[in-house]
Amino acid sequence: MPDEAAAPTRERLLRSGARLFAEQGFRGVSVRDVCRAAETSSNMIHHYFGSKAGLLDAIVEQFSIRVFDVPMRLLATPPKSRGDFQSRIEMLFAATLDVFIVHRDVALVVAREQPDALPLAGYMERFVAFLETGKELGFVRESLDSDMVGGALLDRIANQVRFAPWVKRIYGSDIEDEEYRRRWCASNLDLFFHGMVAPSGATSK
């Protein structure tokens, strides 16, 4: 963990603002709250960012399109086969989860306060287009609502990361543990790929 007190004031304000906005929401946090957490005087937000809204904008700017570089590359070309389609969705899910874990506070602020921000909007647009291509190639059910599925996948990841401290405290499961993360991804993808209800006529084991 970096020494917060030794970090430059602007960086401390960005970190503290991201953490507090992620936990309590933009409206639930005051300038005084952020400055107290950053261990600096209350006029420093105005000095560096002009206002609390300016601080939020600076936090969101950190979450540039480059953050989604790996997930976006997975969606850049049409799938070559059904297996390729499924494996890319699997890799996309894991890569997106990694993004949210590494950039937890900033990612949650963006998802909560500015869900139409360019990185998230661009990601969703590309993912929905990938699902629609899957439909055209016969890999995805025609009746599937691609927008809803894309949103559900992103919501699932964001909420898992958001509530990770609570899950760890209550259940002892840590999303940063490699084995638990692998099982979590596999279980969620199984639900996305196959649903919950057994096919008609299937027998229970």
HELIX and SHEET records of a PDB file:
HELIX    1   1 GLU A    4  ALA A    6  5                                   3    
HELIX    2   2 THR A    9  GLN A   24  1                                  16    
HELIX    3   3 VAL A   31  ALA A   37  1                                   7    
HELIX    4   4 MET A   44  PHE A   49  1                                   6    
HELIX    5   5 LYS A   52  GLN A   62  1                                  11    
HELIX    6   6 ILE A   65  PHE A   68  5                                   4    
HELIX    7   7 ASP A   69  LEU A   74  1                                   6    
HELIX    8   8 ARG A   82  VAL A  102  1                                  21    
HELIX    9   9 ARG A  104  GLU A  113  1                                  10    
HELIX   10  10 LEU A  118  GLU A  136  1                                  19    
HELIX   11  11 SER A  146  ARG A  162  1                                  17    
HELIX   12  12 ALA A  164  TYR A  171  1                                   8    
HELIX   13  13 GLU A  178  HIS A  194  1                                  17    
END                                                                             
